[in-house]
Amino acid sequence: MLAFLLGILGILAFAAEPKIIHPVPWLGDMACADSVAFLGTSGKIVVLAIPDGRVAGELVFPGPVQALAWDGRGLLAAGGWNTVRVWRWPEGELLWEDAGTSTLIRGLAFTDSGLLLGGGANGLVFAWDLEGRRVWARQAHPGPVWGIAASPKGPVFATAGSDRLAVWDLETTGEIQTFPGRAWDAAFSPDGFLLAAGIGKILKVWDTALWLSLWEVWAHESCTVTVAFSPDGTLLATGSLDQTAKVWDAGTGRLVFALPPFPAILAAVRFGPFGLLAGSEDGTLALWQP
């Protein structure tokens, strides 16, 4: 805690001072919309108005929320043990629920083709249509699917597991590319041209045309567990088990900004129109506006 407070004091000299708030006692995941952030916590999703930090609503969930996804068009998905729920926001209307996954859903991603993908702790990837019908399920990894991402520009998705980072054809569910190493999270750039992943302590970026490695950097002193691109694709944020979050130039890998240390390991880093929101598992949030 002392290092966290010293980090906040030390950063006051910089123009890009992050705003620190603590709205929930535990954080499992986050998703960001235009002017709100969805915080997955125990038994509910807290809707936070950004940038003022005011609680704007709550959505009930049966247990701790481990995964969230926002489709950009009014649909919010949440996952936890044995359950996935989808709401329409801002109405707060529960559209459907699948309470029979028989596993912990650790990652969620909407596709442009109208599917919701979910990665399970048993290594399965599930696909639902937007009416809640389960379309398919396949074994993607021998262990947990730690992260899942869908390309915004093509029928491709990526999964992060303890054995590898895998890229899949969404239409055939066949594997089309694999990268060795323990992968914790993955993200596609908004234009679909880049794929980023945390592989151990390393942040790696590939192009999606030929799947060539563009750059990599030793990002953290412990595993890089969460990654996210900015809406314009120029920045890439990472969060780590070492309780730090950083912002990188997505084209070069140059370090742009390092947030002050958090009191706990990072649960999620997410960009919105308002900037970067980084959150640690103890519920501490930092809002950084470039």
Secondary structure, 3 states (H helix, E strand, C coil): CHHHHHHHHHHHHCCCCCEEECCCCCCCEEEECCCEEEEEEEEEEEEEECCCCCEEEEEEEEEECCEEEECCCCEEEEEEECEEEEEECCCCEEEEEECCCCCEEEEEEECCCCEEEEEECCCEEEEEECCCCEEEEEECCCCCEEEEEECCCCCEEEEEECCEEEEEECCCCCEEEEEECCEEEEEECCCCCEEEEEECCEEEEEECCCCCEEEEEECCCCCEEEEEECCCCCEEEEEECCCCEEEEECCCCCEEEECCCCCCCEEEEEEECCEEEEEECCCCEEEECC
